[in-house]
Amino acid sequence: MTLKKRGEATAEEMASALDITVSGVRQHIAVLRAAGFVEHAAAKGRPGRPRHLHRLTPQAEAFFPKTYGDLTNELLAYLSEDDPAALERVFERRRGRRVHDATSRLAGKPFEERVAELATILGVDGDRGVARPRCARGGRAPQRLARATSVTPVDARAAPGRRPPRGSTGVTLVARANR
């Protein structure tokens, strides 16, 4: 945890922070380096024995879960309590950007590529969207039907009586037959 909090540290700094011997820290570092979780670089600036600054590798970062979602939800809750209209404006801006970006990325592509691209777009934001053409009975849609259909992002709020759930981007996908 010392390396995670500090970013990088010498064996002496870690020993002091952990209240153990420098030798003990070096033994732990050796095991972590062998496993690929710690790397080091020589610290310059002092004469004498080279000092090594140790830091976590990207492989070690996987052991430290990111709690950005918790922080984001907490901040959004505060904003909702203090100024609900501001929260609506924030999500409206995000929705507008996402619709614009998705529309640009989907433009001019054949149906199959649009569906794949849309699944990629949704997956990047954590929606893990996977789309496959299906017929009403649950089987695969005929290719001619798949080719004759387009997917268009639209504002769900534009539909009378419909409002996206709080925190939603407000984007709904509508499949239309190309005629």
C-alpha positions, -999 to 999 in steps of 0.1 A, spaced: 0 0 0 29 24 6 39 23 -31 3 27 -41 -1 58 -19 32 74 -27 36 64 -63 73 55 -58 96 52 -29 130 40 -18 135 9 4 145 33 32 113 54 28 91 22 28 109 8 58 102 40 77 66 42 67 60 5 75 81 5 107 102 -26 95 138 -30 86 152 -19 52 164 -55 48 128 -67 53 116 -43 27 142 -54 2 132 -90 7 96 -82 0 106 -61 -30 127 -89 -44 96 -113 -43 73 -86 -59 99 -78 -86 102 -115 -95 64 -117 -98 64 -87 -120 45 -64 -96 73 -39 -88 99 -22 -109 126 3 -101 147 30 -115 179 45 -102 174 77 -83 200 103 -93 214 132 -74 234 117 -45 269 103 -45 275 68 -31 255 36 -34 228 40 -60 193 45 -46 164 28 -63 129 43 -66 104 14 -66 70 17 -81 41 -6 -90 38 -21 -125 6 -19 -145 2 -56 -137 0 -48 -100 -26 -21 -105 -52 -48 -110 -50 -56 -73 -62 -22 -64 -98 -17 -74 -108 17 -87 -137 32 -69 -143 60 -94 -179 49 -98 -186 53 -60 -171 88 -61 -190 98 -92 -223 86 -77 -217 104 -45 -209 137 -63 -240 133 -85 -261 128 -54 -248 160 -39 -254 179 -71 -290 164 -73 -297 176 -37 -282 211 -43 -293 219 -78 -314 193 -96 -316 215 -127 -278 216 -130 -278 178 -128 -303 177 -157 -281 201 -177 -250 179 -171 -268 148 -184 -283 167 -213 -248 178 -224 -235 142 -221 -265 128 -240 -260 154 -268 -223 145 -271 -230 108 -271 -258 111 -298 -235 133 -319 -205 110 -316 -226 78 -322 -243 93 -353 -210 104 -368 -195 69 -362 -225 51 -377 -230 73 -407 -226 57 -441 -219 22 -428 -239 -9 -439 -263 -23 -413 -240 -51 -400 -212 -27 -394 -235 -2 -377 -248 -28 -353 -212 -39 -345 -201 -3 -341 -230 5 -319 -222 -26 -297 -186 -12 -294 -199 23 -285 -222 9 -258 -195 -15 -245 -170 14 -240 -194 31 -216 -200 -1 -197 -234 -10 -212 -219 -41 -227 -244 -39 -256 -244 -69 -280 -268 -68 -309 -277 -95 -333 -305 -94 -358 -333 -118 -346 -367 -127 -360 -399 -126 -339 -396 -163 -330 -361 -158 -315 -341 -172 -345 -317 -154 -367 -332 -127 -389 -331 -133 -426 -302 -114 -442 -324 -95 -465 -344 -82 -434 -311 -73 -416 -299 -54 -447 -333 -36 -449 -332 -22 -414 -313 8 -400 -305 16 -364 -308 53 -354 -300 69 -321 -329 92 -310 -338 113 -280 -361 91 -258 -374 123 -242 -389 133 -276 -414 105 -273 -446 117 -256 -448 105 -220 -414 89 -220 -385 100 -200 -352 81 -196 -343 68 -161 -323 92 -139 -286 89 -149 -295 76 -183 -280 92 -214 -314 96 -228 -304 77 -260 -328 50 -274 -321 30 -304 -348 27 -330 -347 1 -358 -365 12 -389 -370 -5 -422 -351 12 -451 -376 19 -478 
